[in-house]
């Protein structure tokens, strides 16, 4: 499993709910993004979010990364992208 982690800064905390609604209303990832899972975490007090997009393979992650980098953020985008990391998921475990 692999993950692309994008950090956004300067988001309007009021926009966090709009991000959630937009992602939850979709039928899945856009074309060119072979993602298996997405998690968005945020800190409303600082206006910072981290978007974690999970992929089955390193090749899928490279494809998704290229597609995401080519996208033009909407004018009401939640802040500006501060960084992007491409990572291998070393451990994933749920704790009951």
mmCIF file as gemmi writes it, N, C-alpha and C atoms, coordinates in Angstrom:
data_model
loop_
_atom_site.group_PDB
_atom_site.id
_atom_site.type_symbol
_atom_site.label_atom_id
_atom_site.label_alt_id
_atom_site.label_comp_id
_atom_site.label_asym_id
_atom_site.label_entity_id
_atom_site.label_seq_id
_atom_site.pdbx_PDB_ins_code
_atom_site.Cartn_x
_atom_site.Cartn_y
_atom_site.Cartn_z
_atom_site.occupancy
_atom_site.B_iso_or_equiv
_atom_site.pdbx_formal_charge
_atom_site.auth_seq_id
_atom_site.auth_asym_id
_atom_site.pdbx_PDB_model_num
ATOM 1 N N . UNK Axp A 1 ? 0.851 -1.165 0 1 0 ? 1 A 1
ATOM 2 C CA . UNK Axp A 1 ? 0 0 0 1 0 ? 1 A 1
ATOM 3 C C . UNK Axp A 1 ? 0.9 1.233 0 1 0 ? 1 A 1
ATOM 4 N N . UNK Axp A 2 ? 0.452 2.263 -0.692 1 0 ? 2 A 1
ATOM 5 C CA . UNK Axp A 2 ? 1.198 3.514 -0.82 1 0 ? 2 A 1
ATOM 6 C C . UNK Axp A 2 ? 0.26 4.686 -0.55 1 0 ? 2 A 1
ATOM 7 N N . UNK Axp A 3 ? 0.841 5.825 -0.151 1 0 ? 3 A 1
ATOM 8 C CA . UNK Axp A 3 ? 0.017 6.989 0.169 1 0 ? 3 A 1
ATOM 9 C C . UNK Axp A 3 ? 0.662 8.26 -0.345 1 0 ? 3 A 1
ATOM 10 N N . UNK Axp A 4 ? -0.181 9.135 -0.861 1 0 ? 4 A 1
ATOM 11 C CA . UNK Axp A 4 ? 0.223 10.491 -1.244 1 0 ? 4 A 1
ATOM 12 C C . UNK Axp A 4 ? -0.375 11.406 -0.188 1 0 ? 4 A 1
ATOM 13 N N . UNK Axp A 5 ? 0.463 12.2 0.45 1 0 ? 5 A 1
ATOM 14 C CA . UNK Axp A 5 ? 0.02 13.065 1.541 1 0 ? 5 A 1
ATOM 15 C C . UNK Axp A 5 ? 0.265 14.511 1.134 1 0 ? 5 A 1
ATOM 16 N N . UNK Axp A 6 ? -0.812 15.26 0.966 1 0 ? 6 A 1
ATOM 17 C CA . UNK Axp A 6 ? -0.706 16.671 0.592 1 0 ? 6 A 1
ATOM 18 C C . UNK Axp A 6 ? -1.134 17.529 1.774 1 0 ? 6 A 1
ATOM 19 N N . UNK Axp A 7 ? -0.297 18.506 2.093 1 0 ? 7 A 1
ATOM 20 C CA . UNK Axp A 7 ? -0.598 19.44 3.186 1 0 ? 7 A 1
ATOM 21 C C . UNK Axp A 7 ? -1.045 20.759 2.579 1 0 ? 7 A 1
ATOM 22 N N . UNK Axp A 8 ? -2.159 21.287 3.098 1 0 ? 8 A 1
ATOM 23 C CA . UNK Axp A 8 ? -2.676 22.581 2.672 1 0 ? 8 A 1
ATOM 24 C C . UNK Axp A 8 ? -2.703 23.517 3.872 1 0 ? 8 A 1
ATOM 25 N N . UNK Axp A 9 ? -2.313 24.752 3.643 1 0 ? 9 A 1
ATOM 26 C CA . UNK Axp A 9 ? -2.292 25.756 4.704 1 0 ? 9 A 1
ATOM 27 C C . UNK Axp A 9 ? -3.152 26.947 4.296 1 0 ? 9 A 1
ATOM 28 N N . UNK Axp A 10 ? -3.642 27.665 5.281 1 0 ? 10 A 1
ATOM 29 C CA . UNK Axp A 10 ? -4.39 28.892 5.028 1 0 ? 10 A 1
ATOM 30 C C . UNK Axp A 10 ? -5.835 28.668 4.621 1 0 ? 10 A 1
ATOM 31 N N . UNK Axp A 11 ? -6.373 27.498 4.932 1 0 ? 11 A 1
ATOM 32 C CA . UNK Axp A 11 ? -7.768 27.213 4.594 1 0 ? 11 A 1
ATOM 33 C C . UNK Axp A 11 ? -8.703 27.941 5.553 1 0 ? 11 A 1
ATOM 34 N N . UNK Axp A 12 ? -9.845 28.336 5.049 1 0 ? 12 A 1
ATOM 35 C CA . UNK Axp A 12 ? -10.888 28.907 5.89 1 0 ? 12 A 1
ATOM 36 C C . UNK Axp A 12 ? -11.537 27.743 6.631 1 0 ? 12 A 1
ATOM 37 N N . UNK Axp A 13 ? -11.471 27.714 7.95 1 0 ? 13 A 1
ATOM 38 C CA . UNK Axp A 13 ? -12.059 26.606 8.702 1 0 ? 13 A 1
ATOM 39 C C . UNK Axp A 13 ? -13.532 26.353 8.382 1 0 ? 13 A 1
ATOM 40 N N . UNK Axp A 14 ? -14.244 27.397 7.953 1 0 ? 14 A 1
ATOM 41 C CA . UNK Axp A 14 ? -15.645 27.224 7.564 1 0 ? 14 A 1
ATOM 42 C C . UNK Axp A 14 ? -15.756 26.332 6.328 1 0 ? 14 A 1
ATOM 43 N N . UNK Axp A 15 ? -14.685 26.239 5.557 1 0 ? 15 A 1
ATOM 44 C CA . UNK Axp A 15 ? -14.69 25.433 4.34 1 0 ? 15 A 1
ATOM 45 C C . UNK Axp A 15 ? -14.457 23.951 4.583 1 0 ? 15 A 1
ATOM 46 N N . UNK Axp A 16 ? -14.105 23.571 5.8 1 0 ? 16 A 1
ATOM 47 C CA . UNK Axp A 16 ? -13.846 22.162 6.089 1 0 ? 16 A 1
ATOM 48 C C . UNK Axp A 16 ? -15.076 21.299 5.808 1 0 ? 16 A 1
ATOM 49 N N . UNK Axp A 17 ? -16.247 21.794 6.181 1 0 ? 17 A 1
ATOM 50 C CA . UNK Axp A 17 ? -17.467 21.029 5.953 1 0 ? 17 A 1
ATOM 51 C C . UNK Axp A 17 ? -17.775 20.91 4.464 1 0 ? 17 A 1
ATOM 52 N N . UNK Axp A 18 ? -17.403 21.92 3.684 1 0 ? 18 A 1
ATOM 53 C CA . UNK Axp A 18 ? -17.607 21.872 2.233 1 0 ? 18 A 1
ATOM 54 C C . UNK Axp A 18 ? -16.703 20.813 1.602 1 0 ? 18 A 1
ATOM 55 N N . UNK Axp A 19 ? -15.465 20.701 2.104 1 0 ? 19 A 1
ATOM 56 C CA . UNK Axp A 19 ? -14.543 19.667 1.617 1 0 ? 19 A 1
ATOM 57 C C . UNK Axp A 19 ? -15.16 18.297 1.869 1 0 ? 19 A 1
ATOM 58 N N . UNK Axp A 20 ? -15.646 18.091 3.078 1 0 ? 20 A 1
ATOM 59 C CA . UNK Axp A 20 ? -16.258 16.813 3.449 1 0 ? 20 A 1
ATOM 60 C C . UNK Axp A 20 ? -17.446 16.495 2.547 1 0 ? 20 A 1
ATOM 61 N N . UNK Axp A 21 ? -18.323 17.464 2.356 1 0 ? 21 A 1
ATOM 62 C CA . UNK Axp A 21 ? -19.524 17.247 1.534 1 0 ? 21 A 1
ATOM 63 C C . UNK Axp A 21 ? -19.156 16.924 0.09 1 0 ? 21 A 1
ATOM 64 N N . UNK Axp A 22 ? -18.161 17.623 -0.442 1 0 ? 22 A 1
ATOM 65 C CA . UNK Axp A 22 ? -17.753 17.38 -1.831 1 0 ? 22 A 1
ATOM 66 C C . UNK Axp A 22 ? -17.217 15.966 -2.014 1 0 ? 22 A 1
ATOM 67 N N . UNK Axp A 23 ? -16.366 15.533 -1.116 1 0 ? 23 A 1
ATOM 68 C CA . UNK Axp A 23 ? -15.78 14.191 -1.232 1 0 ? 23 A 1
ATOM 69 C C . UNK Axp A 23 ? -16.85 13.123 -1.018 1 0 ? 23 A 1
ATOM 70 N N . UNK Axp A 24 ? -17.703 13.305 -0.023 1 0 ? 24 A 1
ATOM 71 C CA . UNK Axp A 24 ? -18.723 12.297 0.276 1 0 ? 24 A 1
ATOM 72 C C . UNK Axp A 24 ? -19.802 12.221 -0.797 1 0 ? 24 A 1
ATOM 73 N N . UNK Axp A 25 ? -20.007 13.289 -1.568 1 0 ? 25 A 1
ATOM 74 C CA . UNK Axp A 25 ? -21.059 13.277 -2.586 1 0 ? 25 A 1
ATOM 75 C C . UNK Axp A 25 ? -20.612 12.617 -3.887 1 0 ? 25 A 1
ATOM 76 N N . UNK Axp A 26 ? -19.319 12.41 -4.055 1 0 ? 26 A 1
ATOM 77 C CA . UNK Axp A 26 ? -18.809 11.818 -5.282 1 0 ? 26 A 1
ATOM 78 C C . UNK Axp A 26 ? -19.021 10.319 -5.344 1 0 ? 26 A 1
ATOM 79 N N . UNK Axp A 27 ? -18.952 9.789 -6.571 1 0 ? 27 A 1
ATOM 80 C CA . UNK Axp A 27 ? -19.087 8.345 -6.781 1 0 ? 27 A 1
ATOM 81 C C . UNK Axp A 27 ? -17.755 7.623 -6.655 1 0 ? 27 A 1
ATOM 82 N N . UNK Axp A 28 ? -16.716 8.339 -6.37 1 0 ? 28 A 1
ATOM 83 C CA . UNK Axp A 28 ? -15.383 7.768 -6.278 1 0 ? 28 A 1
ATOM 84 C C . UNK Axp A 28 ? -14.376 8.778 -6.791 1 0 ? 28 A 1
ATOM 85 N N . UNK Axp A 29 ? -13.128 8.348 -6.88 1 0 ? 29 A 1
ATOM 86 C CA . UNK Axp A 29 ? -12.1 9.291 -7.322 1 0 ? 29 A 1
ATOM 87 C C . UNK Axp A 29 ? -12.28 9.674 -8.792 1 0 ? 29 A 1
ATOM 88 N N . UNK Axp A 30 ? -11.783 10.848 -9.165 1 0 ? 30 A 1
ATOM 89 C CA . UNK Axp A 30 ? -11.85 11.267 -10.568 1 0 ? 30 A 1
ATOM 90 C C . UNK Axp A 30 ? -11.028 10.339 -11.466 1 0 ? 30 A 1
ATOM 91 N N . UNK Axp A 31 ? -11.28 10.352 -12.767 1 0 ? 31 A 1
ATOM 92 C CA . UNK Axp A 31 ? -10.482 9.551 -13.698 1 0 ? 31 A 1
ATOM 93 C C . UNK Axp A 31 ? -8.999 9.889 -13.566 1 0 ? 31 A 1
ATOM 94 N N . UNK Axp A 32 ? -8.165 8.87 -13.66 1 0 ? 32 A 1
ATOM 95 C CA . UNK Axp A 32 ? -6.725 9.073 -13.558 1 0 ? 32 A 1
ATOM 96 C C . UNK Axp A 32 ? -6.19 9.019 -12.15 1 0 ? 32 A 1
ATOM 97 N N . UNK Axp A 33 ? -7.079 8.761 -11.187 1 0 ? 33 A 1
ATOM 98 C CA . UNK Axp A 33 ? -6.653 8.647 -9.787 1 0 ? 33 A 1
ATOM 99 C C . UNK Axp A 33 ? -7.144 7.306 -9.252 1 0 ? 33 A 1
ATOM 100 N N . UNK Axp A 34 ? -6.324 6.262 -9.419 1 0 ? 34 A 1
ATOM 101 C CA . UNK Axp A 34 ? -6.746 4.919 -9.005 1 0 ? 34 A 1
ATOM 102 C C . UNK Axp A 34 ? -6.62 4.691 -7.492 1 0 ? 34 A 1
ATOM 103 N N . UNK Axp A 35 ? -7.257 5.561 -6.736 1 0 ? 35 A 1
ATOM 104 C CA . UNK Axp A 35 ? -7.163 5.517 -5.272 1 0 ? 35 A 1
ATOM 105 C C . UNK Axp A 35 ? -8.057 4.43 -4.693 1 0 ? 35 A 1
ATOM 106 N N . UNK Axp A 36 ? -7.638 3.904 -3.556 1 0 ? 36 A 1
ATOM 107 C CA . UNK Axp A 36 ? -8.417 2.916 -2.816 1 0 ? 36 A 1
ATOM 108 C C . UNK Axp A 36 ? -9.104 3.522 -1.599 1 0 ? 36 A 1
ATOM 109 N N . UNK Axp A 37 ? -8.556 4.636 -1.11 1 0 ? 37 A 1
ATOM 110 C CA . UNK Axp A 37 ? -9.092 5.238 0.112 1 0 ? 37 A 1
ATOM 111 C C . UNK Axp A 37 ? -8.602 6.673 0.208 1 0 ? 37 A 1
ATOM 112 N N . UNK Axp A 38 ? -9.397 7.523 0.837 1 0 ? 38 A 1
ATOM 113 C CA . UNK Axp A 38 ? -8.969 8.905 1.086 1 0 ? 38 A 1
ATOM 114 C C . UNK Axp A 38 ? -9.345 9.277 2.517 1 0 ? 38 A 1
ATOM 115 N N . UNK Axp A 39 ? -8.431 9.97 3.155 1 0 ? 39 A 1
ATOM 116 C CA . UNK Axp A 39 ? -8.672 10.496 4.499 1 0 ? 39 A 1
ATOM 117 C C . UNK Axp A 39 ? -8.225 11.953 4.483 1 0 ? 39 A 1
ATOM 118 N N . UNK Axp A 40 ? -9.065 12.841 4.986 1 0 ? 40 A 1
ATOM 119 C CA . UNK Axp A 40 ? -8.699 14.25 5.122 1 0 ? 40 A 1
ATOM 120 C C . UNK Axp A 40 ? -8.755 14.579 6.608 1 0 ? 40 A 1
ATOM 121 N N . UNK Axp A 41 ? -7.651 15.077 7.133 1 0 ? 41 A 1
ATOM 122 C CA . UNK Axp A 41 ? -7.611 15.493 8.53 1 0 ? 41 A 1
ATOM 123 C C . UNK Axp A 41 ? -7.321 16.993 8.56 1 0 ? 41 A 1
ATOM 124 N N . UNK Axp A 42 ? -7.85 17.681 9.554 1 0 ? 42 A 1
ATOM 125 C CA . UNK Axp A 42 ? -7.666 19.118 9.586 1 0 ? 42 A 1
ATOM 126 C C . UNK Axp A 42 ? -7.598 19.687 10.981 1 0 ? 42 A 1
ATOM 127 N N . UNK Axp A 43 ? -6.986 20.837 11.065 1 0 ? 43 A 1
ATOM 128 C CA . UNK Axp A 43 ? -6.896 21.6 12.297 1 0 ? 43 A 1
ATOM 129 C C . UNK Axp A 43 ? -7.595 22.927 12.041 1 0 ? 43 A 1
ATOM 130 N N . UNK Axp A 44 ? -8.807 23.035 12.521 1 0 ? 44 A 1
ATOM 131 C CA . UNK Axp A 44 ? -9.608 24.241 12.259 1 0 ? 44 A 1
ATOM 132 C C . UNK Axp A 44 ? -8.951 25.498 12.835 1 0 ? 44 A 1
ATOM 133 N N . UNK Axp A 45 ? -8.231 25.371 13.943 1 0 ? 45 A 1
ATOM 134 C CA . UNK Axp A 45 ? -7.635 26.556 14.566 1 0 ? 45 A 1
ATOM 135 C C . UNK Axp A 45 ? -6.518 27.152 13.716 1 0 ? 45 A 1
ATOM 136 N N . UNK Axp A 46 ? -5.831 26.327 12.921 1 0 ? 46 A 1
ATOM 137 C CA . UNK Axp A 46 ? -4.737 26.847 12.086 1 0 ? 46 A 1
ATOM 138 C C . UNK Axp A 46 ? -5.095 26.89 10.598 1 0 ? 46 A 1
ATOM 139 N N . UNK Axp A 47 ? -6.224 26.275 10.214 1 0 ? 47 A 1
ATOM 140 C CA . UNK Axp A 47 ? -6.604 26.245 8.809 1 0 ? 47 A 1
ATOM 141 C C . UNK Axp A 47 ? -5.732 25.313 7.984 1 0 ? 47 A 1
ATOM 142 N N . UNK Axp A 48 ? -5.194 24.277 8.633 1 0 ? 48 A 1
ATOM 143 C CA . UNK Axp A 48 ? -4.315 23.322 7.966 1 0 ? 48 A 1
ATOM 144 C C . UNK Axp A 48 ? -5.041 21.999 7.759 1 0 ? 48 A 1
ATOM 145 N N . UNK Axp A 49 ? -4.898 21.436 6.562 1 0 ? 49 A 1
ATOM 146 C CA . UNK Axp A 49 ? -5.43 20.096 6.302 1 0 ? 49 A 1
ATOM 147 C C . UNK Axp A 49 ? -4.34 19.228 5.697 1 0 ? 49 A 1
ATOM 148 N N . UNK Axp A 50 ? -4.494 17.928 5.899 1 0 ? 50 A 1
ATOM 149 C CA . UNK Axp A 50 ? -3.654 16.923 5.263 1 0 ? 50 A 1
ATOM 150 C C . UNK Axp A 50 ? -4.604 15.965 4.548 1 0 ? 50 A 1
ATOM 151 N N . UNK Axp A 51 ? -4.369 15.764 3.27 1 0 ? 51 A 1
ATOM 152 C CA . UNK Axp A 51 ? -5.171 14.833 2.483 1 0 ? 51 A 1
ATOM 153 C C . UNK Axp A 51 ? -4.321 13.617 2.19 1 0 ? 51 A 1
ATOM 154 N N . UNK Axp A 52 ? -4.752 12.461 2.69 1 0 ? 52 A 1
ATOM 155 C CA . UNK Axp A 52 ? -4.043 11.201 2.487 1 0 ? 52 A 1
ATOM 156 C C . UNK Axp A 52 ? -4.82 10.386 1.472 1 0 ? 52 A 1
ATOM 157 N N . UNK Axp A 53 ? -4.193 10.072 0.352 1 0 ? 53 A 1
ATOM 158 C CA . UNK Axp A 53 ? -4.815 9.278 -0.689 1 0 ? 53 A 1
ATOM 159 C C . UNK Axp A 53 ? -4.022 7.981 -0.79 1 0 ? 53 A 1
ATOM 160 N N . UNK Axp A 54 ? -4.709 6.859 -0.615 1 0 ? 54 A 1
ATOM 161 C CA . UNK Axp A 54 ? -4.058 5.548 -0.584 1 0 ? 54 A 1
ATOM 162 C C . UNK Axp A 54 ? -4.208 4.826 -1.919 1 0 ? 54 A 1
ATOM 163 N N . UNK Axp A 55 ? -3.14 4.149 -2.319 1 0 ? 55 A 1
ATOM 164 C CA . UNK Axp A 55 ? -3.092 3.421 -3.583 1 0 ? 55 A 1
ATOM 165 C C . UNK Axp A 55 ? -2.592 1.992 -3.343 1 0 ? 55 A 1
ATOM 166 N N . UNK Axp A 56 ? -3.036 1.079 -4.194 1 0 ? 56 A 1
ATOM 167 C CA . UNK Axp A 56 ? -2.653 -0.334 -4.078 1 0 ? 56 A 1
ATOM 168 C C . UNK Axp A 56 ? -1.182 -0.559 -4.424 1 0 ? 56 A 1
ATOM 169 N N . UNK Axp A 57 ? -0.662 0.19 -5.402 1 0 ? 57 A 1
ATOM 170 C CA . UNK Axp A 57 ? 0.708 -0.042 -5.854 1 0 ? 57 A 1
ATOM 171 C C . UNK Axp A 57 ? 1.45 1.278 -6.033 1 0 ? 57 A 1
ATOM 172 N N . UNK Axp A 58 ? 2.752 1.172 -6.128 1 0 ? 58 A 1
ATOM 173 C CA . UNK Axp A 58 ? 3.573 2.357 -6.362 1 0 ? 58 A 1
ATOM 174 C C . UNK Axp A 58 ? 3.26 2.962 -7.737 1 0 ? 58 A 1
ATOM 175 N N . UNK Axp A 59 ? 2.97 2.106 -8.714 1 0 ? 59 A 1
ATOM 176 C CA . UNK Axp A 59 ? 2.601 2.574 -10.052 1 0 ? 59 A 1
ATOM 177 C C . UNK Axp A 59 ? 1.286 3.358 -10.008 1 0 ? 59 A 1
ATOM 178 N N . UNK Axp A 60 ? 0.304 2.843 -9.278 1 0 ? 60 A 1
ATOM 179 C CA . UNK Axp A 60 ? -0.97 3.564 -9.137 1 0 ? 60 A 1
ATOM 180 C C . UNK Axp A 60 ? -0.754 4.92 -8.469 1 0 ? 60 A 1
ATOM 181 N N . UNK Axp A 61 ? 0.14 4.94 -7.455 1 0 ? 61 A 1
ATOM 182 C CA . UNK Axp A 61 ? 0.417 6.201 -6.77 1 0 ? 61 A 1
ATOM 183 C C . UNK Axp A 61 ? 1.052 7.2 -7.738 1 0 ? 61 A 1
ATOM 184 N N . UNK Axp A 62 ? 1.98 6.739 -8.567 1 0 ? 62 A 1
ATOM 185 C CA . UNK Axp A 62 ? 2.621 7.63 -9.542 1 0 ? 62 A 1
ATOM 186 C C . UNK Axp A 62 ? 1.597 8.186 -10.53 1 0 ? 62 A 1
ATOM 187 N N . UNK Axp A 63 ? 0.669 7.342 -10.964 1 0 ? 63 A 1
ATOM 188 C CA . UNK Axp A 63 ? -0.389 7.781 -11.879 1 0 ? 63 A 1
ATOM 189 C C . UNK Axp A 63 ? -1.274 8.827 -11.207 1 0 ? 63 A 1
ATOM 190 N N . UNK Axp A 64 ? -1.722 8.537 -9.989 1 0 ? 64 A 1
ATOM 191 C CA . UNK Axp A 64 ? -2.57 9.476 -9.252 1 0 ? 64 A 1
ATOM 192 C C . UNK Axp A 64 ? -1.855 10.776 -8.952 1 0 ? 64 A 1
ATOM 193 N N . UNK Axp A 65 ? -0.591 10.686 -8.592 1 0 ? 65 A 1
ATOM 194 C CA . UNK Axp A 65 ? 0.208 11.88 -8.284 1 0 ? 65 A 1
ATOM 195 C C . UNK Axp A 65 ? 0.313 12.771 -9.521 1 0 ? 65 A 1
ATOM 196 N N . UNK Axp A 66 ? 0.604 12.171 -10.667 1 0 ? 66 A 1
ATOM 197 C CA . UNK Axp A 66 ? 0.715 12.948 -11.909 1 0 ? 66 A 1
ATOM 198 C C . UNK Axp A 66 ? -0.617 13.63 -12.242 1 0 ? 66 A 1
ATOM 199 N N . UNK Axp A 67 ? -1.713 12.895 -12.098 1 0 ? 67 A 1
ATOM 200 C CA . UNK Axp A 67 ? -3.037 13.464 -12.385 1 0 ? 67 A 1
ATOM 201 C C . UNK Axp A 67 ? -3.356 14.606 -11.433 1 0 ? 67 A 1
ATOM 202 N N . UNK Axp A 68 ? -3.123 14.403 -10.153 1 0 ? 68 A 1
ATOM 203 C CA . UNK Axp A 68 ? -3.41 15.451 -9.166 1 0 ? 68 A 1
ATOM 204 C C . UNK Axp A 68 ? -2.549 16.691 -9.395 1 0 ? 68 A 1
ATOM 205 N N . UNK Axp A 69 ? -1.298 16.5 -9.784 1 0 ? 69 A 1
ATOM 206 C CA . UNK Axp A 69 ? -0.422 17.644 -10.045 1 0 ? 69 A 1
ATOM 207 C C . UNK Axp A 69 ? -0.851 18.447 -11.261 1 0 ? 69 A 1
ATOM 208 N N . UNK Axp A 70 ? -1.53 17.8 -12.21 1 0 ? 70 A 1
ATOM 209 C CA . UNK Axp A 70 ? -1.988 18.482 -13.42 1 0 ? 70 A 1
ATOM 210 C C . UNK Axp A 70 ? -3.293 19.249 -13.197 1 0 ? 70 A 1
ATOM 211 N N . UNK Axp A 71 ? -4.005 18.937 -12.123 1 0 ? 71 A 1
ATOM 212 C CA . UNK Axp A 71 ? -5.291 19.586 -11.859 1 0 ? 71 A 1
ATOM 213 C C . UNK Axp A 71 ? -5.083 21.02 -11.412 1 0 ? 71 A 1
ATOM 214 N N . UNK Axp A 72 ? -5.966 21.895 -11.861 1 0 ? 72 A 1
ATOM 215 C CA . UNK Axp A 72 ? -5.976 23.288 -11.422 1 0 ? 72 A 1
ATOM 216 C C . UNK Axp A 72 ? -6.947 23.396 -10.26 1 0 ? 72 A 1
ATOM 217 N N . UNK Axp A 73 ? -6.465 23.869 -9.111 1 0 ? 73 A 1
ATOM 218 C CA . UNK Axp A 73 ? -7.373 23.986 -7.966 1 0 ? 73 A 1
ATOM 219 C C . UNK Axp A 73 ? -8.511 24.956 -8.273 1 0 ? 73 A 1
ATOM 220 N N . UNK Axp A 74 ? -9.716 24.67 -7.774 1 0 ? 74 A 1
ATOM 221 C CA . UNK Axp A 74 ? -10.824 25.613 -7.961 1 0 ? 74 A 1
ATOM 222 C C . UNK Axp A 74 ? -10.536 26.926 -7.247 1 0 ? 74 A 1
ATOM 223 N N . UNK Axp A 75 ? -11.202 27.972 -7.671 1 0 ? 75 A 1
ATOM 224 C CA . UNK Axp A 75 ? -10.964 29.293 -7.08 1 0 ? 75 A 1
ATOM 225 C C . UNK Axp A 75 ? -11.315 29.329 -5.595 1 0 ? 75 A 1
ATOM 226 N N . UNK Axp A 76 ? -12.235 28.46 -5.164 1 0 ? 76 A 1
ATOM 227 C CA . UNK Axp A 76 ? -12.6 28.42 -3.743 1 0 ? 76 A 1
ATOM 228 C C . UNK Axp A 76 ? -11.839 27.309 -3.015 1 0 ? 76 A 1
ATOM 229 N N . UNK Axp A 77 ? -10.662 26.981 -3.534 1 0 ? 77 A 1
ATOM 230 C CA . UNK Axp A 77 ? -9.824 25.922 -2.973 1 0 ? 77 A 1
ATOM 231 C C . UNK Axp A 77 ? -9.519 26.198 -1.507 1 0 ? 77 A 1
ATOM 232 N N . UNK Axp A 78 ? -9.469 25.111 -0.709 1 0 ? 78 A 1
ATOM 233 C CA . UNK Axp A 78 ? -9.232 25.288 0.727 1 0 ? 78 A 1
ATOM 234 C C . UNK Axp A 78 ? -7.758 25.539 1.036 1 0 ? 78 A 1
ATOM 235 N N . UNK Axp A 79 ? -7.303 26.747 0.866 1 0 ? 79 A 1
ATOM 236 C CA . UNK Axp A 79 ? -5.921 27.082 1.172 1 0 ? 79 A 1
ATOM 237 C C . UNK Axp A 79 ? -4.992 26.793 0.013 1 0 ? 79 A 1
ATOM 238 N N . UNK Axp A 80 ? -3.697 26.865 0.3 1 0 ? 80 A 1
ATOM 239 C CA . UNK Axp A 80 ? -2.703 26.596 -0.732 1 0 ? 80 A 1
ATOM 240 C C . UNK Axp A 80 ? -1.912 25.354 -0.362 1 0 ? 80 A 1
ATOM 241 N N . UNK Axp A 81 ? -1.515 24.599 -1.394 1 0 ? 81 A 1
ATOM 242 C CA . UNK Axp A 81 ? -0.761 23.371 -1.142 1 0 ? 81 A 1
ATOM 243 C C . UNK Axp A 81 ? 0.634 23.744 -0.675 1 0 ? 81 A 1
ATOM 244 N N . UNK Axp A 82 ? 1.016 23.253 0.482 1 0 ? 82 A 1
ATOM 245 C CA . UNK Axp A 82 ? 2.312 23.567 1.07 1 0 ? 82 A 1
ATOM 246 C C . UNK Axp A 82 ? 3.349 22.485 0.786 1 0 ? 82 A 1
ATOM 247 N N . UNK Axp A 83 ? 2.902 21.23 0.697 1 0 ? 83 A 1
ATOM 248 C CA . UNK Axp A 83 ? 3.843 20.141 0.447 1 0 ? 83 A 1
ATOM 249 C C . UNK Axp A 83 ? 3.1 18.89 -0.004 1 0 ? 83 A 1
ATOM 250 N N . UNK Axp A 84 ? 3.854 17.997 -0.628 1 0 ? 84 A 1
ATOM 251 C CA . UNK Axp A 84 ? 3.338 16.685 -1.022 1 0 ? 84 A 1
ATOM 252 C C . UNK Axp A 84 ? 4.418 15.65 -0.731 1 0 ? 84 A 1
ATOM 253 N N . UNK Axp A 85 ? 4.036 14.57 -0.087 1 0 ? 85 A 1
ATOM 254 C CA . UNK Axp A 85 ? 4.939 13.454 0.169 1 0 ? 85 A 1
ATOM 255 C C . UNK Axp A 85 ? 4.353 12.193 -0.443 1 0 ? 85 A 1
ATOM 256 N N . UNK Axp A 86 ? 5.217 11.37 -1.035 1 0 ? 86 A 1
ATOM 257 C CA . UNK Axp A 86 ? 4.828 10.066 -1.566 1 0 ? 86 A 1
ATOM 258 C C . UNK Axp A 86 ? 5.484 9.02 -0.682 1 0 ? 86 A 1
ATOM 259 N N . UNK Axp A 87 ? 4.674 8.133 -0.095 1 0 ? 87 A 1
ATOM 260 C CA . UNK Axp A 87 ? 5.179 7.236 0.937 1 0 ? 87 A 1
ATOM 261 C C . UNK Axp A 87 ? 4.679 5.799 0.735 1 0 ? 87 A 1
ATOM 262 N N . UNK Axp A 88 ? 5.467 4.884 1.249 1 0 ? 88 A 1
ATOM 263 C CA . UNK Axp A 88 ? 5.011 3.501 1.378 1 0 ? 88 A 1
ATOM 264 C C . UNK Axp A 88 ? 4.386 3.363 2.764 1 0 ? 88 A 1
ATOM 265 N N . UNK Axp A 89 ? 3.244 2.712 2.834 1 0 ? 89 A 1
ATOM 266 C CA . UNK Axp A 89 ? 2.604 2.466 4.122 1 0 ? 89 A 1
ATOM 267 C C . UNK Axp A 89 ? 3.325 1.28 4.753 1 0 ? 89 A 1
ATOM 268 N N . UNK Axp A 90 ? 4.009 1.517 5.832 1 0 ? 90 A 1
ATOM 269 C CA . UNK Axp A 90 ? 4.8 0.474 6.49 1 0 ? 90 A 1
ATOM 270 C C . UNK Axp A 90 ? 3.92 -0.391 7.384 1 0 ? 90 A 1
ATOM 271 N N . UNK Axp A 91 ? 3.033 0.228 8.142 1 0 ? 91 A 1
ATOM 272 C CA . UNK Axp A 91 ? 2.129 -0.509 9.031 1 0 ? 91 A 1
ATOM 273 C C . UNK Axp A 91 ? 0.757 0.136 8.966 1 0 ? 91 A 1
ATOM 274 N N . UNK Axp A 92 ? -0.268 -0.69 8.88 1 0 ? 92 A 1
ATOM 275 C CA . UNK Axp A 92 ? -1.642 -0.228 8.999 1 0 ? 92 A 1
ATOM 276 C C . UNK Axp A 92 ? -2.335 -1.195 9.935 1 0 ? 92 A 1
ATOM 277 N N . UNK Axp A 93 ? -2.845 -0.681 11.027 1 0 ? 93 A 1
ATOM 278 C CA . UNK Axp A 93 ? -3.472 -1.547 12.014 1 0 ? 93 A 1
ATOM 279 C C . UNK Axp A 93 ? -4.61 -0.816 12.687 1 0 ? 93 A 1
ATOM 280 N N . UNK Axp A 94 ? -5.728 -1.47 12.807 1 0 ? 94 A 1
ATOM 281 C CA . UNK Axp A 94 ? -6.856 -0.923 13.57 1 0 ? 94 A 1
ATOM 282 C C . UNK Axp A 94 ? -6.768 -1.466 14.983 1 0 ? 94 A 1
ATOM 283 N N . UNK Axp A 95 ? -7.081 -0.625 15.923 1 0 ? 95 A 1
ATOM 284 C CA . UNK Axp A 95 ? -7.059 -1.019 17.327 1 0 ? 95 A 1
ATOM 285 C C . UNK Axp A 95 ? -8.479 -0.956 17.848 1 0 ? 95 A 1
ATOM 286 N N . UNK Axp A 96 ? -8.964 -2.051 18.396 1 0 ? 96 A 1
ATOM 287 C CA . UNK Axp A 96 ? -10.335 -2.11 18.915 1 0 ? 96 A 1
ATOM 288 C C . UNK Axp A 96 ? -10.397 -1.603 20.327 1 0 ? 96 A 1
